[in-house]
Amino acid sequence: MASGDQAGAPEIVAIREAHRFDLAALEKYLNDHGLLDGALEVSQFQGGQSNPTFFLATGTADAPRHYVLRKQPPGKILPSAHRIDREYKVMSALADAPDVPVPRMHVHCEDADVIGTPFYVMDYVPGRVFGDPALPELGTDERAGVYHSLVDTLAALHAVDVDEVGLSEFGRPNGYVERQIKRWRGQYEASATETDPAMDALGRWLTDHIPADTRPAIAHGDFRIGNLLLAPDSTSVAAILDWELATIGHPIADLAYACMPYYLPYGVKGVRGIEGLDLAAHGIPSEESQLARYCERRGIAGIDEWPVFVAFSLFRTAAILQGVYARAVQGNASNSDALDVGRRAGLIAERGWAVARAHD
């Protein structure tokens, strides 16, 4: 299936060689679970650095049925990474949460013998994805709508009652940031190909500047414009994607991650930032106005220790990109530009360290 001509339409390509699997086995599995209606066609979404994602088409011309399959990547993976079981659980739990759009989930298969790694299947939701936070594909008058939708949707997610949706045991409610710092220091050290002084210094600084806990919320963990599926004809959010890092945690960590483009340089290949861009001229709200909008939606007076959360987001991103680079070296990363993106880990670490030094 070729990708559409509409700006932001997901790019759908032939299955990449490194991600081929037994299509007959998948066809049998889907048929056994009542999801198949006639022949099955499988192609792959281009984009994303983590779990390979595929477009499934079945049904008839008059009654097409379209799904998305998301699976763990092949090859050796880092401990606790690529948790598609968590993605499936949290999206299933949020099926009826107000103003938190997620695709309808169908099946989760933990048996790696079926297609090589565990996977799940959900509904395909039509929409648009924009990876560049500068939103060059959109008009000036539309960009503010996207940024407002981002904040409003994130605030709605953080307002969800964890107990009511059955996610009380999805993560530990306290000590989230401290655990995250420890986790990503470990992930970085496990995949680092060489020592980065800024990354080491930032990791130590964060350990000494852990913010206080607040009322826990569902934390998406990778909430950004590129993980929002926008409606085909508006700037509203049709679905939130890529939940593998979701847990119960500190909501401001999510917000800081969503605001990270304000701290990354505009126009640098492999780095999606808007620092240096004339935001007003491009119709993009300032970080200050975004934070004020979030506080209004959440009914909170303000945000404490904001630079710490920003520095943490940059640190974690650098650690993730180091993992992307490591997978690319192995030849199994899910995006063809993984090598280029992974090599930007050092730049991200430098920005995080700069934020930390400015805070002190």
N, C-alpha and C positions, 0 to 999 in steps of 0.2 A: 504494500500500500504506500503510495507516495504521500509525502506531506502536503498539506494544503498551502494555498497562496496567501492566506490571511496573515498579516503581521502577528507574530507570536504563536502561530500554529506549531504544535510540537513536531519536530523533525522525526519521521519514521523511516527507517532504513532496513536493508536486509540484515539478518542475524549476523553479528560479527563472528568471525572464525573462532575466536577464543571463548565464545559463549554458546556455541552450538550444543544441542542436547537432543535426546530421543523424542522426536515429535510424535511418533506412534504411541509411546508410553503416555505422553501428556494427553493425547486424544482419547485414549482409553480411560484415563483417570477422569477427565472432564465428562465423558459420556456416563461413567459410573455414578457421577455426582449430579447428573441431570442438567449440566450446563452446556451440552453440545446439541446443536440442531443442524445436522448436515456436515459438510466438509469444514475443516479447520484451517485457517491461514494464520501464520505467525510471522510477525516482523518485530523489529526492535526500536525502542525509542533511543535516539542519540541524545547524549547529555547525561549529567549526573556523574559522580565520581565513585559511587559506592555500590549499591545493589543493582545489578542489571535488570532492566524493566522492558517488558514486551507487550505488544499490541496483539490481541487475539480477536479474530473475526470469524463468526459462524452465522448460522441462520440463513435466511433467504433474502432476495432483493426486496421483497415486500415486508419482511420482518427480520431485519438484521439484528444480530446480538453481538455486542462488542464488549470485551473485557480487557483488563490489564493484569498481567502476571508479573510479579516481582519476586526475585529469588536471590539467595546468597550467591556471591561470585565463586567461581571455581578456584582451586588452589589453596595454599596456606593463607589463613587469615589471622589477624591479631585477636587475642582473647577478648571476649565480650563485645567484639565489633560485629556489625552486620546483623543485628538482632531483629530479623523480620517478624519473629514471633511477637515481639513487643509492638511493632507497627500494627500488626493485625489486631492485637488485643485492645490497644488504645483507640483505634479507629472504630472498632466494633462498639466500644463503650460509649463513644461520642455520637453514635448514630442519630440520637434524638436531642442532642444538646442545642439550645437555641443560638443561632448566629455563629455556629461553629461547623461549617460545611465540610463533610468528608464523604468519600465514595462509599457505596454500599458494599460490604464485604461478603464474600461467598464461601470460600474454603481456604483452610490453612493445612498444608501438607508438610509434616515433619520428616517424612520418610525420604531420605536422600537417594534411595535406590530408584525412585520414579524417574527423575530427570537429572540426577547428579548432585543436587543440593536442595535443601528445604525451600518452599515457595508458598505464596498465597495468591489468590485470584480475587479481584474486586471489579466492580463496574467501571467501565470507561466513561469518564465525564468530559464532554467536549468543552474546550476553552482555549485560553491563550496563556503562554508562559513567557515571561520576559526576564532573562538572566542578568541583563545590565541594569543596575539601579539608576542609571541616568535616563533610562527609558527613551532611547533615541527613536524608537519606532512609533512613539505616540506624540500627539500634539501637546503644546504647552498647557492647554486647558484640561487635558486628561491626566497629566502626571500627578497633580495634587490629589485627584480622586483615588489613584492607586495607593499613594502613600497614606491617605486617610483610611482607606479600606484595610491596609496592613495593620495600622494601629487599632482600629475598631475591632477587627477580627481577633487580634491578639488579646485585647482587653476582655473580649467575650470568652475566649478560651480560659483565661486566668480566673474568670468569675464562675466557672463550672464547679459545682460542689463535688469534690473528689469522692466522698462517701456515696452520694446519691447515684453516681454512674458506675459504682462498683470497682473503683480503682484504689481503694484504701491500701491495698498491699502492693501497688504498682511501684512504689519506691519509698524509701525512708523519709519522713517529713522534715527531719532536722539535720543540720550539718551538710546540706547539699553542696554549697560552694566549696567547702573544705574537701569533701570527697571528690568533687570534680577536679579540683586542682591536683590532688594526689593521682587521680586516674589519668589525667592527660599528661602529667609529668612522666608517668610510667609508660603510657602509650608512645610518647615522643622518644623516650630513651630506648624503647624496644625497636623502634623503626629508624632512628637517626643514623644517617650514614657518616656524619661527621659532627663535631661539637660546634654549637652556635653560642657564642658568649652572651648575646642579647637574650636568647631563649633561656639559658641557664640563670641569668640574673633576674629575668622576669619571673621565672618559676619560684625562685627564692623570695622575691619581693611579695608575690601573691600569698605565699605561705605565712608571711608576717602581717598581712593586711586582710585577713578574712572578715567579711562583713557579718553583721548579726543576722540571725534567722528572722524570718517574717512568716506570716501565715502561708503555708505551702499551697501550691497550685499545680495544675498540670503544666509542666514545662515541655514545650515542643522540642527544644534543643537545637533546632536548625531553622528557626523562623526568619525568613527573609523573602524578598520579592520573588526570587527565583524559585521558591517552593510554594508559591501561591498560583493556583490555576484561576485565572480571571475569566469572567463570563465572556462569551464570544462578542457581545454587543454592548458591554458596559464595563466600568471599572470595579464592579462588585466581585467578591471572591466566590468562585463556584466550588472550589475544594482546596483544602490544605493538604499538601503532599509531603512525602519523605519524613516519616515519623520514627525512624530507627533509633534516634537519640532521646526519644520522649521518656519522661519519668515524672515523679513527683518532686518538685524542687522550688527554687526561689524564682518568682515571676520576673524580678528585675534582671536576672541573668538573661532571660529570653528577650526582654526589651532591649538590653544593651547589644545583644547579638544582632537584633533587627536594625539597630542604629549604627552598626559598624561601618557601613559605607561612608559615613561622615568623616571617618578617621583614615580612610585609605585613599591614595592619590588617584585622581581621575586621569584616564588616558594611558594607563600602564597595562600592557598586555598581560593577561592572566590574573589581574587584580581588579576586582569590581568595586571601585570606589567613586565617590563624588567630591572628595576634597579638592578644592581648587576650581571647581565648576561654579559659575554664577547661578546659584540656586534660584534666586528670584526671577532671573531672566528665563530660566527653563521651567518655571512653574512648580518647582520642588520645594515643599515646606522645609523650614529650618529644623535642626534637631530640637531646638528649644520649643518650637511650636508642637512638634510631635510628642515631646515629653508632657507638655501641658495637656494635650488632647488625651493622652493615655491616662494621666492622673484624673482628669475630669470623668472619663468613662468608668474608671475604677472607684471613684469617690475617695481618693486619697489626697492628702495635702501636698506631698512632695516626695522626692526620692533622695535618700541618704547614700553616701559613698558611691555616687555615680561613676567617678573615674576608676574605682576598683573593679566594678562590673565591666566597664569597657576594656580595661587592661586584661581582665580574665578572658573576655570574648576573643580578643586578638591572640592571646596565648593559646587558647584552645584551637582556634582556627589554624594557627601555625603548626600545631601538633597533628591536626587532621591532615593538612597538606603534606606533611612529612610522610604520613601513612600512604597517601595517594601516590607519592613519588616511589615509595618502596614497592607498592603493588605494580606500578608501571614498569619498574625494573624487572619484576617477575614476569611481566607480559600479560597480566590478567586484569588491569584496570578497565572500568566500563566506559571510559571515554578516550577517544584517540588523542586528545591534547593533555592527557594526565601528566606526562613528563613536564610539559611547559608549566602547568599550573602548580605541580608539586614543588618545582624549583623556586616558587615565590614564598616559600615558608620563611626564609630569612628576612625578607622585606616585612612581612606581617609581624614577625617577632620584634623587629626594630621599632615599628610603630607602637606596639604594646609597651615596650620598654620606655619609649618617649612619653607616653601617657602616664606611666608610673612615676617617672622622674619629675614630671610637671606637677603631679599631685603632691609629692613630698616637698 
